[in-house]
Amino acid sequence: MARPIQPGTSSQNHRARHDPTMLRPRFGLLVVACVALAACGATGSGSGAAGADSGKGSAGAAPASRTTTSAAPVSATSTVPVLRSQRAEASLPAAVQESAAAATDTKLYVVGGYNSAAQSVSSVFVYNGSQWANGPTFPIAVNHPAAAVFNGDVYVAGGFTSGSATKRVFKLANGATSWKEVAAMHTGRAAAALVPVGRYLYAIGGLAGSTQIAQVERYDPATDAWTDLIAMPHPRNHVAGYLDGDFVCVAGGREPTTSGAVDCLDTMTTTWRAGHSLQIPTSGAAAGIVEGALIVVGGESAGETALVPLLQEGHGGAWSTEPMLDPRHGVGYAPYQGRFWMCGGGTAPGYHASATCTSIGK
């Protein structure tokens, strides 16, 4: 089995050609876009049933072991299940929801979002594998941003600031102690996906006012420039973005109704392909390829009336579901140290920010 890949490393440039519409890639990797996906709008309230007992660890310290297991096929063609665990991780220093998350080889970053008082924040939390600490303060208070790592640098794009979708993009260079503003996107967007692949970052989906953003943009860090690409077939916001080989994919979202669509952009040909629709439509979920399986986790209905408290897993055209360890929407998520991490998020209707972090792996 191929080793797990972290976004922004040279390994990310090794991309398999395969059909993402089969839901499962032909390799055993852990690959995911690092994005902020939320289940409530810029000013609206989230909703849903209260989350299960979270069993949080104290901030900065690993919690006592608590796991659940769910089934996942061994390979792209096998239906033989293996045990996969969900477990509690060290909690954030403070509760947030609708944040962005991204990870380097050694550090996990959680940026912005709403705090427990429903205020946008500029906080940056950094986990080094053993404890959380405060990172360089983000230049603006923002909720619903998107984040990704490229070549060890953390990028954060868009989000809502004072209720408006921003075009602004910032970079925290590897080893830097402050953020630097880089070229702005052509289109302001929030609740979007930012996905790194090859030489570029791709901004997909999002919302600006009442407009669903269809235009895809591609950023070249080498030239500090954005290029407009083909539009999405199903424009929507609150998408769960992830990387599948050289396909940039988004699952679920709001069109504005709750979406079950899975759409993948072939970055080699800049054409779209449709994947198998989700079993349970969701928005503000987390998504990624974990040990060869596509998983879509959590979220809520676009009407903000109920959480989707499930881990949905793709099996070559079909889906299975398992309970989510701590049901939430609007988590910041990223692959980190061989597991799929989800931090913060809303646990109940309205602004109910959480400090919970959980992870998924074998």
C-alpha positions in Angstrom: 0.0 0.0 0.0 1.3 3.5 -0.9 2.3 5.7 2.0 -0.1 8.5 3.1 0.4 11.8 1.4 0.2 15.2 3.1 -0.9 18.1 0.9 1.9 20.5 -0.3 4.6 17.8 -0.4 6.4 16.6 -3.4 4.6 13.3 -3.1 1.4 15.1 -4.0 2.7 15.5 -7.5 2.5 11.7 -8.0 -1.0 11.4 -9.4 -2.8 8.3 -10.6 -5.1 8.4 -13.6 -8.4 6.8 -12.7 -12.1 7.2 -12.7 -13.2 9.2 -9.7 -16.8 8.4 -10.4 -16.2 5.0 -9.0 -15.9 6.7 -5.6 -12.7 4.7 -4.7 -9.3 5.4 -6.1 -6.9 2.6 -7.1 -4.4 3.5 -4.4 -4.3 3.4 -0.6 -3.6 7.0 0.3 -4.9 9.5 2.7 -5.4 12.7 0.7 -7.8 15.6 1.4 -8.2 19.2 0.6 -7.9 21.5 3.6 -10.9 23.7 3.6 -13.3 25.5 5.9 -16.8 24.1 5.4 -19.6 25.4 7.5 -23.2 24.5 8.0 -24.6 28.0 8.6 -24.4 31.1 6.4 -22.7 34.3 7.0 -25.4 35.6 9.2 -27.7 32.6 9.6 -28.0 30.1 12.3 -27.0 26.5 12.1 -29.3 23.8 13.2 -29.6 20.2 14.0 -29.7 17.8 16.9 -27.2 18.2 19.7 -24.0 16.2 19.2 -23.2 13.1 21.1 -21.1 13.1 24.3 -17.8 14.4 22.9 -15.3 13.1 25.4 -12.9 16.0 24.7 -9.3 15.9 25.8 -8.0 19.0 27.5 -6.5 21.6 25.3 -2.8 20.9 24.6 -2.9 17.3 25.9 -3.9 14.0 24.3 -7.2 12.7 25.6 -7.9 9.3 27.0 -8.4 6.8 24.3 -11.9 6.6 23.0 -12.6 4.9 19.6 -15.4 3.6 17.5 -15.0 1.3 14.5 -16.6 1.2 11.1 -16.1 -1.0 8.1 -14.0 -0.1 5.0 -13.0 -2.2 2.1 -9.4 -3.4 1.8 -9.0 -2.2 -1.8 -10.8 -0.5 -4.6 -12.2 -3.8 -5.9 -12.7 -5.6 -2.6 -15.8 -5.7 -0.4 -14.0 -7.3 2.5 -14.2 -4.9 5.4 -11.3 -3.9 7.7 -11.6 -2.1 11.0 -11.4 1.7 10.8 -11.4 3.8 14.0 -12.8 7.1 15.0 -11.1 8.6 18.0 -11.0 11.7 20.2 -8.0 13.9 19.9 -6.6 16.8 21.9 -9.2 19.6 22.0 -8.6 23.1 20.6 -7.6 25.8 23.0 -11.0 27.5 22.3 -14.3 26.6 20.7 -14.7 27.6 17.0 -16.9 26.7 14.1 -16.8 27.4 10.4 -13.0 27.5 10.5 -10.4 26.5 8.0 -7.8 23.7 8.6 -4.6 22.7 6.8 -1.6 20.6 7.8 2.0 20.4 6.9 4.1 17.2 7.6 4.5 18.3 11.3 1.8 20.8 12.2 -1.9 21.2 12.0 -3.4 24.7 11.6 -7.0 25.8 12.5 -7.7 29.3 11.2 -10.6 31.8 11.9 -14.3 30.9 12.2 -16.9 31.9 14.8 -16.2 31.7 18.5 -18.8 30.7 21.1 -20.2 34.2 21.1 -20.9 34.0 17.4 -18.2 36.5 16.6 -15.8 36.1 13.7 -12.2 35.6 14.9 -8.7 36.0 13.7 -7.3 33.2 15.9 -4.8 30.6 14.6 -4.3 27.4 16.6 -1.3 25.2 15.8 -0.9 21.5 16.9 2.6 20.1 16.9 1.7 16.5 17.5 1.6 16.7 21.3 -0.1 20.1 22.2 -1.9 23.1 20.8 -0.5 26.6 20.9 -1.5 30.0 19.5 -0.1 30.7 16.1 0.5 34.0 14.2 -2.7 36.0 14.4 -4.6 36.1 11.1 -4.7 39.6 9.5 -8.5 39.8 9.5 -11.4 38.3 11.5 -13.1 35.8 9.1 -15.6 33.0 9.1 -16.1 30.3 6.4 -12.6 30.7 4.9 -10.8 27.9 2.9 -7.2 26.7 3.5 -4.6 24.5 2.0 -0.9 23.8 2.2 1.4 24.1 -0.8 5.1 23.3 -0.5 5.0 23.7 3.2 3.3 27.1 3.1 -0.2 27.6 4.5 -2.7 29.5 2.3 -6.1 30.9 3.5 -8.5 32.3 0.9 -11.9 34.0 1.0 -14.5 33.8 3.7 -17.0 36.2 5.2 -15.8 39.4 6.7 -18.4 41.8 8.1 -21.0 39.7 6.3 -19.4 40.1 2.8 -17.5 37.5 0.9 -13.9 38.5 0.5 -11.4 38.0 -2.4 -8.4 38.3 -0.1 -5.8 35.6 0.2 -3.0 35.2 2.7 0.1 33.0 3.0 2.0 31.8 6.1 5.3 30.8 4.7 7.1 27.8 6.2 8.9 29.0 9.3 7.4 32.5 9.1 6.0 34.3 12.2 3.5 36.5 10.3 1.1 36.3 7.4 1.7 37.9 4.0 -1.1 38.9 1.6 -0.8 37.5 -1.9 -2.8 38.1 -5.1 -6.6 38.3 -4.5 -9.0 35.9 -6.2 -11.0 37.4 -9.1 -14.3 36.5 -7.3 -15.1 36.9 -3.6 -16.3 33.6 -2.1 -16.9 32.0 1.2 -17.8 28.4 2.2 -15.7 27.2 -0.7 -13.0 24.6 -1.2 -9.3 25.3 -1.7 -7.5 22.2 -3.1 -3.8 21.9 -4.0 -2.7 19.6 -6.9 0.4 19.7 -9.0 1.7 23.3 -9.3 -1.5 25.0 -8.4 -4.3 25.7 -5.9 -7.9 25.4 -7.0 -10.7 27.5 -5.5 -14.1 25.9 -6.1 -17.6 26.8 -5.2 -18.7 29.2 -2.5 -21.2 31.9 -1.9 -21.2 35.7 -2.3 -24.4 37.4 -1.1 -27.2 35.2 -2.6 -25.0 34.1 -5.6 -23.7 30.5 -5.9 -20.2 30.8 -7.3 -19.8 28.7 -10.4 -16.4 30.1 -11.6 -13.4 27.9 -10.7 -10.1 29.7 -10.2 -6.6 28.4 -10.3 -3.7 30.0 -8.4 0.0 29.7 -9.4 2.2 30.4 -6.4 5.2 30.8 -8.7 3.7 33.8 -10.5 1.3 34.9 -7.7 -1.6 35.0 -10.2 -5.1 33.6 -10.5 -6.6 32.2 -13.7 -10.3 31.6 -14.4 -11.2 28.1 -15.4 -14.3 26.2 -16.4 -17.5 26.7 -14.3 -18.9 24.1 -12.0 -21.8 22.0 -13.4 -23.7 22.4 -10.1 -22.7 25.7 -8.5 -23.0 25.6 -4.7 -21.5 26.5 -1.4 -20.6 24.7 1.8 -18.9 22.0 -0.4 -16.6 19.3 1.0 -13.5 19.5 -1.1 -10.9 16.8 -1.6 -8.2 15.5 -3.9 -8.5 12.2 -5.8 -5.4 11.6 -7.9 -5.3 14.5 -10.3 -9.1 15.2 -9.9 -10.2 18.0 -7.6 -13.6 17.0 -6.2 -16.4 18.5 -4.2 -19.2 16.6 -2.4 -22.5 17.9 -1.1 -23.2 21.6 -0.4 -26.1 24.0 -1.0 -27.6 24.7 -4.4 -29.3 26.3 -2.3 -31.2 23.0 -1.5 -29.1 20.3 0.2 -27.0 18.7 -2.4 -25.9 15.1 -2.8 -23.8 15.8 -5.9 -20.2 14.7 -6.2 -18.4 16.5 -9.0 -14.7 16.1 -10.0 -12.6 18.5 -12.1 -10.0 16.7 -14.2 -7.0 19.1 -13.7 -5.2 17.6 -16.7 -8.1 18.4 -19.2 -10.1 21.0 -17.1 -13.3 19.0 -17.7 -15.8 17.9 -15.1 -17.0 14.4 -14.4 -19.9 13.4 -12.1 -19.4 10.9 -9.3 -22.1 8.8 -7.6 -24.4 10.9 -5.6 -24.2 10.7 -1.8 -26.6 8.4 0.0 -27.5 11.3 2.3 -27.3 14.8 0.9 -25.3 17.1 3.2 -23.7 20.5 3.4 -20.9 21.8 5.6 -19.4 18.3 5.7 -15.8 17.0 5.7 -14.5 14.8 2.8 -11.3 13.0 1.9 -9.7 9.8 0.6 -8.7 7.8 3.6 -6.7 4.6 3.0 -8.3 4.3 -0.4 -11.9 5.0 0.6 -13.9 8.2 -0.1 -15.5 9.3 3.1 -17.9 12.2 3.6 -18.5 13.0 7.3 -21.1 15.1 9.1 -22.7 18.3 7.9 -26.3 19.4 8.1 -29.3 20.1 5.9 -29.2 23.3 3.9 -32.4 24.4 5.7 -30.4 24.2 8.9 -32.9 22.0 10.6 -30.9 18.8 11.3 -27.3 17.5 11.5 -26.2 14.7 9.3 -24.5 12.6 12.1 -23.0 10.1 9.8 -19.8 8.9 8.2 -20.7 8.0 4.6 -18.2 5.8 2.8 -18.1 5.1 -1.0 -17.9 1.5 -2.3 -17.5 1.5 -6.1 -20.9 3.0 -6.8 -22.6 2.3 -3.5 -22.5 3.8 0.0 -22.4 2.6 3.5 -23.0 4.7 6.6 -21.8 4.6 10.2 -22.5 7.0 13.1 -20.1 9.9 13.4 -18.2 9.8 16.7 -19.1 13.5 17.6 -21.8 14.8 15.1 -20.9 18.3 13.9 -21.1 20.6 11.0 -18.7 23.3 9.8 -15.5 21.5 11.0 -12.0 22.4 9.9 -10.5 19.3 8.5 -7.2 18.0 7.1 -5.0 14.9 6.8 -2.5 14.9 9.6 0.1 12.3 10.6 -1.6 9.5 8.8 -5.2 10.2 10.0 -8.1 12.4 8.9 -8.6 15.2 11.5 -11.8 17.2 12.1 -11.6 20.1 14.6 -14.2 22.5 16.0 -17.6 22.7 14.3 -21.2 23.3 15.4 -22.8 20.6 17.6 -26.4 22.0 17.6 -28.7 24.6 15.9 -27.4 28.1 15.9 -24.0 29.1 17.1 -22.8 26.2 19.3 -19.1 26.2 18.6 -17.0 23.2 19.9 -13.4 22.7 20.8 -13.6 19.0 19.9 -11.1 17.3 17.6 -11.6 13.8 16.3 -9.8 11.7 13.7 -10.4 8.8 11.4 -8.0 6.1 10.4 -7.4 2.4 10.7 
